Amino acid sequence: MQSNRLPRRIQYSKLQHGQRPRRSEEALLRSHEGNLEKCSIPADQLETLASDREEWQDVCDEGLAAFNINYDQETEARRAHRDTVTSIPASGPRCHICDRICASEFGLGSHLGSHRPSVS
């Protein structure tokens, strides 16, 4: 594998020049390892997988599909949680028009804007 390819740079970045990598290199390595983990690509088998282009392409495609499925599931879970959580404050400033309870004075001011007639 050529030395400028990303899998090789990630695999051997800790060993360059026989010393610890700089902080920026460590952060880059951690972010790449996190991305590999999110895509279900084993970091310890990176060199072996990347040595065969066809196998590497298959692993990347499968990993990207797994990432997309997980991303979609997490997005749906966040959306469902957001839609089910209704935080109606028990006390706070009250609208004198519709008797709605707001969480803060700022919120009350924003809410009062909804009672103004729209200018068309």
N, C-alpha and C positions, 0 to 999 in steps of 0.2 A: 504494500500500500504506500502511496506517495506520502511524504512527510507533511504536506500542507492540507491533507484531507481532515475534516473535522473529527471523525471518529478516532483517528490516530492522535490528533492534538489533544483531545479530551483524555484518552487513555494514558498518554505519557506526559501530560503537562506537569504532574507532580515530580517527575524525575529529571526535568530539564536542568542541565548544568550542575547536577548533584546538590541542589539546595532547594529550600522551600520556595514555592512560587510567590510572587508579589501578591498583595491583597487583592488587586483587581483581577489577577488570574484566578485566585481562589474563589472569588465571587462568581466569575464566569464559569468555572468548573462546577460550583454548586448549582448554578442555575441550569446548566446542561444536564447534570445528573438528575435534577428534579424533573426536567422535561422528559428524560429517558424513562424515569419512574412512572410519570403520568401516562406515557405511551406503552407501558408494560414491556420495555426493552431492558433486559438485564445488563447492568453496567459492567459486571465482571466478565461477561461473554462478548463484550463489544468488539474486541479485536478479531475474534473468531468469526463472528457474524459478518463483520464488515469486509473480511478477506474474500468472501464470495459475493460478487455484485448481485446476482439473482436472489440469493438467500437474503441479502441485506435489503433489497428492494421489497421482498415479500414481508420481512419483519417490520420494515417501516410502514408499509401499507396496512398491515394488521394492527400495528401500534397506533397509527393515526385513526383507524376505524374505532379502536377501543377508546382512544382519547375522546373522539367525537361523541360516542355513546355516553361515556361518563359525564362529559360536559353537559350534554342535553339533559341527562337525568338530574344532575346537580342544579341546573337552571330551573327545571320543573319543580324540584323540591323547594328551592328558594322562593319561586313564584307562589307555590301553594301555601308556604308558610306565611308569606307576606299577605296573601289574600285572606287567610284565616285569622290573622292577628288583627284585632280591632282594639286599639287602645283609646277608649273613650275616657277622658279624664273624669274623675269623680267630683272634683271641685276645681274652681278657677273662675275667671271672668265669664260672665253670662251675657249673651246677646239680648239686648232689650227688645229686639224685633221678633225673633223666632225662639228665644229662650234656649238656644244652644249653649252648651258649656265648652269653652275653649281652654286650651292648655296654658296659654299665656296672654298677656296684653297684646303682644305683637300678633299672635294668632287671631285674637279678637278683631284687631284692626284689619287684618287681611280678610277675615270672614265678613266684616261689615261691607267690604267692597262688593260682595256678591248680592247685596240688597240694593245697590244703586242701579237705576235704570241704565240700560246700555244705550250708547249714542251711535246711531247708524247713519 
